[in-house]
Amino acid sequence: MLGRARWSDIMKYLMARVGERPTNATLSRDLNNLVKMGFLAKDGDWYSIPDPIIRYAVLKTR
């Protein structure tokens, strides 16, 4: 994930990072909440972090 990712990419990342698979409903709910709060933007099938400072912090600390 380099700033933009599809739902399936995010699911794969979470499974690798956490070691278990979240439910589809949980991931969808959480992504929708992050979009509503402005932490993520959705463009078609792609999710991205619109704020450059937050994007830098998130990508730097992975």
N, CA, C and O atoms as CSV, one atom per row, in Angstrom:
chain,resi,resn,atom,element,x,y,z
A,1,MET,N,N,0.843,-1.171,0.000
A,1,MET,CA,C,0.000,0.000,0.000
A,1,MET,C,C,0.890,1.236,0.000
A,1,MET,O,O,1.581,1.507,0.982
A,2,LEU,N,N,0.875,1.957,-1.055
A,2,LEU,CA,C,1.688,3.151,-1.151
A,2,LEU,C,C,0.828,4.398,-1.262
A,2,LEU,O,O,1.036,5.219,-2.155
A,3,GLY,N,N,-0.122,4.544,-0.378
A,3,GLY,CA,C,-0.961,5.730,-0.392
A,3,GLY,C,C,-2.329,5.503,-1.009
A,3,GLY,O,O,-3.279,6.221,-0.696
A,4,ARG,N,N,-2.439,4.508,-1.885
A,4,ARG,CA,C,-3.724,4.157,-2.492
A,4,ARG,C,C,-3.874,2.641,-2.440
A,4,ARG,O,O,-2.913,1.908,-2.668
A,5,ALA,N,N,-5.072,2.181,-2.141
A,5,ALA,CA,C,-5.288,0.741,-2.060
A,5,ALA,C,C,-6.754,0.414,-2.298
A,5,ALA,O,O,-7.648,1.209,-2.008
A,6,ARG,N,N,-6.966,-0.753,-2.822
A,6,ARG,CA,C,-8.324,-1.270,-2.967
A,6,ARG,C,C,-8.721,-2.000,-1.692
A,6,ARG,O,O,-7.879,-2.308,-0.847
A,7,TRP,N,N,-10.005,-2.268,-1.568
A,7,TRP,CA,C,-10.538,-2.962,-0.399
A,7,TRP,C,C,-9.790,-4.279,-0.197
A,7,TRP,O,O,-9.404,-4.608,0.925
A,8,SER,N,N,-9.587,-5.026,-1.267
A,8,SER,CA,C,-8.926,-6.332,-1.154
A,8,SER,C,C,-7.468,-6.189,-0.713
A,8,SER,O,O,-6.959,-7.037,0.021
A,9,ASP,N,N,-6.793,-5.124,-1.152
A,9,ASP,CA,C,-5.413,-4.883,-0.723
A,9,ASP,C,C,-5.351,-4.604,0.781
A,9,ASP,O,O,-4.452,-5.073,1.479
A,10,ILE,N,N,-6.314,-3.843,1.252
A,10,ILE,CA,C,-6.372,-3.514,2.679
A,10,ILE,C,C,-6.640,-4.778,3.488
A,10,ILE,O,O,-6.041,-4.977,4.545
A,11,MET,N,N,-7.536,-5.633,2.998
A,11,MET,CA,C,-7.839,-6.899,3.682
A,11,MET,C,C,-6.585,-7.771,3.757
A,11,MET,O,O,-6.278,-8.325,4.812
A,12,LYS,N,N,-5.867,-7.893,2.649
A,12,LYS,CA,C,-4.639,-8.709,2.631
A,12,LYS,C,C,-3.597,-8.150,3.596
A,12,LYS,O,O,-2.935,-8.910,4.302
A,13,TYR,N,N,-3.450,-6.841,3.628
A,13,TYR,CA,C,-2.501,-6.210,4.537
A,13,TYR,C,C,-2.870,-6.499,5.994
A,13,TYR,O,O,-2.007,-6.842,6.802
A,14,LEU,N,N,-4.151,-6.359,6.320
A,14,LEU,CA,C,-4.585,-6.616,7.693
A,14,LEU,C,C,-4.367,-8.065,8.087
A,14,LEU,O,O,-3.946,-8.343,9.210
A,15,MET,N,N,-4.646,-8.992,7.184
A,15,MET,CA,C,-4.450,-10.410,7.496
A,15,MET,C,C,-2.970,-10.701,7.748
A,15,MET,O,O,-2.637,-11.458,8.659
A,16,ALA,N,N,-2.088,-10.111,6.956
A,16,ALA,CA,C,-0.659,-10.324,7.143
A,16,ALA,C,C,-0.156,-9.655,8.419
A,16,ALA,O,O,0.689,-10.205,9.126
A,17,ARG,N,N,-0.670,-8.488,8.702
A,17,ARG,CA,C,-0.185,-7.706,9.846
A,17,ARG,C,C,-0.729,-8.219,11.182
A,17,ARG,O,O,0.008,-8.321,12.162
A,18,VAL,N,N,-2.025,-8.539,11.209
A,18,VAL,CA,C,-2.681,-8.930,12.460
A,18,VAL,C,C,-2.644,-10.442,12.657
A,18,VAL,O,O,-2.608,-10.925,13.789
A,19,GLY,N,N,-2.652,-11.178,11.563
A,19,GLY,CA,C,-2.610,-12.630,11.675
A,19,GLY,C,C,-3.963,-13.299,11.630
A,19,GLY,O,O,-4.049,-14.526,11.679
A,20,GLU,N,N,-5.007,-12.525,11.539
A,20,GLU,CA,C,-6.344,-13.100,11.383
A,20,GLU,C,C,-7.157,-12.210,10.469
A,20,GLU,O,O,-6.838,-11.038,10.265
A,21,ARG,N,N,-8.215,-12.790,9.923
A,21,ARG,CA,C,-9.022,-12.081,8.928
A,21,ARG,C,C,-10.206,-11.398,9.592
A,21,ARG,O,O,-11.030,-12.064,10.217
A,22,PRO,N,N,-10.304,-10.068,9.465
A,22,PRO,CA,C,-11.519,-9.411,9.970
A,22,PRO,C,C,-12.698,-9.766,9.074
A,22,PRO,O,O,-12.509,-10.140,7.916
A,23,THR,N,N,-13.886,-9.654,9.591
A,23,THR,CA,C,-15.050,-9.942,8.751
A,23,THR,C,C,-15.190,-8.844,7.701
A,23,THR,O,O,-14.733,-7.719,7.898
A,24,ASN,N,N,-15.822,-9.183,6.597
A,24,ASN,CA,C,-16.069,-8.199,5.543
A,24,ASN,C,C,-16.852,-7.011,6.082
A,24,ASN,O,O,-16.569,-5.861,5.746
A,25,ALA,N,N,-17.842,-7.304,6.922
A,25,ALA,CA,C,-18.680,-6.244,7.485
A,25,ALA,C,C,-17.863,-5.303,8.364
A,25,ALA,O,O,-18.063,-4.088,8.327
A,26,THR,N,N,-16.949,-5.855,9.150
A,26,THR,CA,C,-16.124,-5.035,10.030
A,26,THR,C,C,-15.216,-4.121,9.221
A,26,THR,O,O,-15.122,-2.927,9.504
A,27,LEU,N,N,-14.548,-4.677,8.216
A,27,LEU,CA,C,-13.658,-3.857,7.397
A,27,LEU,C,C,-14.437,-2.778,6.653
A,27,LEU,O,O,-14.010,-1.624,6.610
A,28,SER,N,N,-15.561,-3.139,6.074
A,28,SER,CA,C,-16.375,-2.154,5.351
A,28,SER,C,C,-16.857,-1.043,6.272
A,28,SER,O,O,-16.808,0.133,5.913
A,29,ARG,N,N,-17.323,-1.415,7.457
A,29,ARG,CA,C,-17.794,-0.417,8.426
A,29,ARG,C,C,-16.673,0.526,8.819
A,29,ARG,O,O,-16.859,1.742,8.847
A,30,ASP,N,N,-15.506,-0.033,9.125
A,30,ASP,CA,C,-14.389,0.794,9.556
A,30,ASP,C,C,-13.895,1.713,8.442
A,30,ASP,O,O,-13.589,2.879,8.692
A,31,LEU,N,N,-13.815,1.199,7.218
A,31,LEU,CA,C,-13.402,2.046,6.098
A,31,LEU,C,C,-14.408,3.163,5.856
A,31,LEU,O,O,-14.022,4.309,5.626
A,32,ASN,N,N,-15.699,2.836,5.907
A,32,ASN,CA,C,-16.734,3.860,5.724
A,32,ASN,C,C,-16.653,4.931,6.807
A,32,ASN,O,O,-16.828,6.115,6.520
A,33,ASN,N,N,-16.391,4.528,8.042
A,33,ASN,CA,C,-16.253,5.500,9.132
A,33,ASN,C,C,-15.039,6.403,8.912
A,33,ASN,O,O,-15.114,7.609,9.151
A,34,LEU,N,N,-13.920,5.829,8.458
A,34,LEU,CA,C,-12.732,6.636,8.193
A,34,LEU,C,C,-12.968,7.616,7.047
A,34,LEU,O,O,-12.441,8.729,7.065
A,35,VAL,N,N,-13.756,7.214,6.051
A,35,VAL,CA,C,-14.118,8.124,4.951
A,35,VAL,C,C,-14.990,9.252,5.489
A,35,VAL,O,O,-14.765,10.419,5.168
A,36,LYS,N,N,-15.986,8.911,6.308
A,36,LYS,CA,C,-16.873,9.938,6.870
A,36,LYS,C,C,-16.114,10.951,7.728
A,36,LYS,O,O,-16.448,12.136,7.740
A,37,MET,N,N,-15.086,10.475,8.450
A,37,MET,CA,C,-14.305,11.363,9.319
A,37,MET,C,C,-13.247,12.143,8.553
A,37,MET,O,O,-12.630,13.052,9.107
A,38,GLY,N,N,-13.030,11.802,7.292
A,38,GLY,CA,C,-12.065,12.533,6.477
A,38,GLY,C,C,-10.649,11.984,6.499
A,38,GLY,O,O,-9.755,12.559,5.878
A,39,PHE,N,N,-10.429,10.881,7.206
A,39,PHE,CA,C,-9.092,10.290,7.236
A,39,PHE,C,C,-8.775,9.541,5.946
A,39,PHE,O,O,-7.609,9.413,5.571
A,40,LEU,N,N,-9.807,9.048,5.265
A,40,LEU,CA,C,-9.651,8.380,3.977
A,40,LEU,C,C,-10.558,9.046,2.958
A,40,LEU,O,O,-11.579,9.641,3.305
A,41,ALA,N,N,-10.170,8.936,1.702
A,41,ALA,CA,C,-11.017,9.365,0.595
A,41,ALA,C,C,-11.245,8.146,-0.276
A,41,ALA,O,O,-10.360,7.300,-0.410
A,42,LYS,N,N,-12.425,8.050,-0.869
A,42,LYS,CA,C,-12.731,6.935,-1.746
A,42,LYS,C,C,-13.003,7.475,-3.142
A,42,LYS,O,O,-13.819,8.377,-3.332
A,43,ASP,N,N,-12.299,6.902,-4.117
A,43,ASP,CA,C,-12.463,7.277,-5.515
A,43,ASP,C,C,-12.674,5.993,-6.300
A,43,ASP,O,O,-11.715,5.303,-6.645
A,44,GLY,N,N,-13.936,5.676,-6.580
A,44,GLY,CA,C,-14.244,4.402,-7.229
A,44,GLY,C,C,-13.940,3.262,-6.281
A,44,GLY,O,O,-14.516,3.184,-5.196
A,45,ASP,N,N,-13.038,2.374,-6.682
A,45,ASP,CA,C,-12.638,1.242,-5.834
A,45,ASP,C,C,-11.411,1.536,-4.983
A,45,ASP,O,O,-10.975,0.686,-4.207
A,46,TRP,N,N,-10.857,2.719,-5.121
A,46,TRP,CA,C,-9.600,3.054,-4.459
A,46,TRP,C,C,-9.820,3.886,-3.204
A,46,TRP,O,O,-10.638,4.805,-3.188
A,47,TYR,N,N,-9.076,3.550,-2.150
A,47,TYR,CA,C,-9.042,4.340,-0.926
A,47,TYR,C,C,-7.689,5.022,-0.860
A,47,TYR,O,O,-6.674,4.432,-1.229
A,48,SER,N,N,-7.670,6.260,-0.393
A,48,SER,CA,C,-6.411,6.983,-0.239
A,48,SER,C,C,-6.494,7.880,0.986
A,48,SER,O,O,-7.570,8.134,1.528
A,49,ILE,N,N,-5.330,8.350,1.402
A,49,ILE,CA,C,-5.243,9.266,2.541
A,49,ILE,C,C,-5.059,10.669,1.963
A,49,ILE,O,O,-3.988,10.979,1.440
A,50,PRO,N,N,-6.084,11.522,2.046
A,50,PRO,CA,C,-6.016,12.821,1.370
A,50,PRO,C,C,-5.069,13.835,2.010
A,50,PRO,O,O,-4.495,14.664,1.303
A,51,ASP,N,N,-4.896,13.787,3.310
A,51,ASP,CA,C,-4.051,14.755,3.998
A,51,ASP,C,C,-2.585,14.318,3.890
A,51,ASP,O,O,-2.244,13.220,4.330
A,52,PRO,N,N,-1.722,15.145,3.320
A,52,PRO,CA,C,-0.333,14.730,3.113
A,52,PRO,C,C,0.449,14.483,4.404
A,52,PRO,O,O,1.344,13.638,4.427
A,53,ILE,N,N,0.131,15.190,5.455
A,53,ILE,CA,C,0.838,14.991,6.724
A,53,ILE,C,C,0.436,13.658,7.346
A,53,ILE,O,O,1.291,12.902,7.809
A,54,ILE,N,N,-0.851,13.372,7.357
A,54,ILE,CA,C,-1.312,12.087,7.890
A,54,ILE,C,C,-0.789,10.951,7.026
A,54,ILE,O,O,-0.367,9.921,7.550
A,55,ARG,N,N,-0.811,11.127,5.693
A,55,ARG,CA,C,-0.302,10.090,4.784
A,55,ARG,C,C,1.156,9.789,5.090
A,55,ARG,O,O,1.547,8.625,5.185
A,56,TYR,N,N,1.955,10.827,5.245
A,56,TYR,CA,C,3.372,10.657,5.553
A,56,TYR,C,C,3.547,9.900,6.868
A,56,TYR,O,O,4.338,8.960,6.939
A,57,ALA,N,N,2.823,10.298,7.898
A,57,ALA,CA,C,2.946,9.674,9.207
A,57,ALA,C,C,2.537,8.201,9.156
A,57,ALA,O,O,3.214,7.349,9.731
A,58,VAL,N,N,1.448,7.905,8.477
A,58,VAL,CA,C,0.961,6.522,8.407
A,58,VAL,C,C,1.936,5.658,7.613
A,58,VAL,O,O,2.279,4.557,8.045
A,59,LEU,N,N,2.378,6.135,6.478
A,59,LEU,CA,C,3.264,5.334,5.635
A,59,LEU,C,C,4.662,5.204,6.233
A,59,LEU,O,O,5.342,4.204,6.004
A,60,LYS,N,N,5.092,6.194,6.988
A,60,LYS,CA,C,6.418,6.165,7.597
A,60,LYS,C,C,6.471,5.191,8.773
A,60,LYS,O,O,7.516,4.592,9.028
A,61,THR,N,N,5.362,5.024,9.489
A,61,THR,CA,C,5.356,4.193,10.694
A,61,THR,C,C,4.935,2.756,10.443
A,61,THR,O,O,4.797,1.987,11.394
A,62,ARG,N,N,4.728,2.372,9.197
A,62,ARG,CA,C,4.322,0.986,8.930
A,62,ARG,C,C,5.445,0.136,9.275
A,62,ARG,O,O,5.360,-1.085,9.141
